[in-house]
Amino acid sequence: MTKVDKGRAAQTGDADHDALAPYFAAARAEMPVIPAVLRDRILHDAAALQPRPAARERAAQPVAVRDLGARFSELIGGWFGAAGLASAALAGIWLGYADPGLIDAFGGPSAAASVDLMADFGDLLLEG
């Protein structure tokens, strides 16, 4: 053992390093010999566990063609979406067809009342 190795052993607190050094040297000198039968079995088992590419399908199966109604139903969210869309459409038709006087009866704004949502340019000059 060199002085550097002894210094490392002293720093790490590995006092048994000196006692085990001959065994480590012997292990480095002798390479174990694996019997050919065992080596072949290990390689065969390793080859069996390797992933293989997926087998290709023999013939492409035809793609299922869905009708336009099924695709539209899926687009709007199925039956729940279709029911909501139908009820909103019927409510819009009813409100569009109903007499404005009838809407006033429910508390809506009358046709005579108007609300100015956008101020004139002159009003903007006076505010400031």
TAPE-V430019 format. One record per residue. N is the residue number from 0. SS is DSSP state (H for helix, E for strand, L for the rest). PHI is phi as a letter, one per 40 degrees, with the letter a starting at -180 (NA if undefined). OMEGA is omega as a letter, one per 20 degrees, with the letter a starting at -180 (none if undefined). Layout:
# TAPE-V430019
n: [N:N]
ss: [SS:SS]
phi: [PHI:PHI]
omega: [OMEGA:OMEGA]
This chain:
# TAPE-V430019
n: [0:1:2:3:4:5:6:7:8:9:10:11:12:13:14:15:16:17:18:19:20:21:22:23:24:25:26:27:28:29:30:31:32:33:34:35:36:37:38:39:40:41:42:43:44:45:46:47:48:49:50:51:52:53:54:55:56:57:58:59:60:61:62:63:64:65:66:67:68:69:70:71:72:73:74:75:76:77:78:79:80:81:82:83:84:85:86:87:88:89:90:91:92:93:94:95:96:97:98:99:100:101:102:103:104:105:106:107:108:109:110:111:112:113:114:115:116:117:118:119:120:121:122:123:124:125:126:127]
ss: [L:L:H:H:H:H:H:H:H:H:H:H:L:L:L:L:H:H:H:H:H:H:H:H:H:H:H:H:H:L:L:L:L:L:L:H:H:H:H:H:H:H:H:H:H:H:H:H:H:L:L:L:L:L:L:L:L:L:L:L:L:L:L:L:L:L:L:H:H:H:H:H:H:H:H:H:L:H:H:H:H:H:H:H:H:H:H:H:H:H:H:H:H:H:H:H:H:L:L:H:H:H:H:H:H:L:L:L:L:L:L:L:L:L:L:L:L:L:L:L:H:H:H:H:H:H:H:L]
phi: [NA:c:c:c:c:c:c:c:c:c:c:c:g:c:c:c:d:c:c:c:d:c:c:c:c:c:c:c:c:b:c:c:b:c:c:c:c:c:c:c:c:c:c:c:c:c:c:c:c:c:c:b:c:c:c:c:c:c:b:c:c:c:c:c:c:c:c:c:c:c:c:c:c:c:c:c:h:g:c:c:c:c:c:c:c:c:c:c:c:c:c:c:c:c:c:c:c:c:c:d:c:c:c:c:c:c:g:c:c:c:c:c:c:b:b:c:c:b:c:c:c:c:c:c:c:c:c:c]
omega: [a:r:r:r:r:r:r:r:r:a:a:r:a:a:a:a:r:a:a:a:r:r:r:r:r:r:r:a:a:r:a:r:r:r:a:a:r:r:r:r:r:r:r:r:r:r:r:a:r:r:r:r:a:r:r:r:a:a:r:r:a:r:r:a:r:a:a:r:r:r:r:r:r:a:a:r:r:a:r:r:r:r:r:r:r:r:r:r:r:r:r:r:a:r:r:a:a:r:r:r:r:r:r:a:r:r:r:a:r:a:a:a:r:a:r:a:a:a:r:r:r:r:r:r:a:a:a:none]
